[in-house]
């Protein structure tokens, strides 16, 4: 059994070649209940089941679900090929910062060290360089850390 995964852009993709039963199972697997839905008129009147599906019966889904979908298909002996149609595949290169990176800038009037060059502290350098090394990450930085 062969499935074709078509990556349309950075968000959307489509799976072709899956039988209807597998698609229905994927719809059920990636369908989640909206916690407050039972209070909404559309659910109370029976127009909506109160769930959101992230996999459509036609095979459309989101790229961030692909690892789970591929695992599901692999467990059921599906083979797949990937067609990547994303138009832009940019990679960004950032220079690491050091304490003198912003030395050409000065603190504004009213600041305790007004007129002096901005010098980064060691923990600021570490945090900034971590961000630059992985631009799709989350850092936990204390309030007032600069």
Phi, psi and omega in degrees: 000130184238132178241140177252124178258116181254114178270113185278317180203197184289351184238316191256147174211168181220141177252125179243149177096000178277142176288163185299323181296316179296319178297319178298320179294323177291323176300313180295321182295324184251037176247127186234142179280135176281122189304323184263005188300325184298344180268352184276143181302323182296328177282317181298327179273359177081015179276341183217144181276357178081016182238153177243128180256130179259002172230124183266153182300331177285351178105356179284141180201194183247145186298329181289349176270351184305318179302318179290322179293315179298319177299316179300313181293321180296319178298336181254022174063031174274142171256154181213154172236150184246130174245111184262110182255016179295134185278325182241124177237075183272138171244138182254136177248124179241140175281141176293149179261159173223184186296338182258010183302322182251022182296337179285350177260149179240156179291144183285167176302143180092344178280148181305331179242041183307137178088344179276155178294149178277122180240124181285146176274163185300320180289330176293317178299316181299313181296313181300315181294328175295317177299315182293331179285331179217092186289352179249048182235173176240131178245142177256107184240134182297147176299136179083010181283355178091000000 
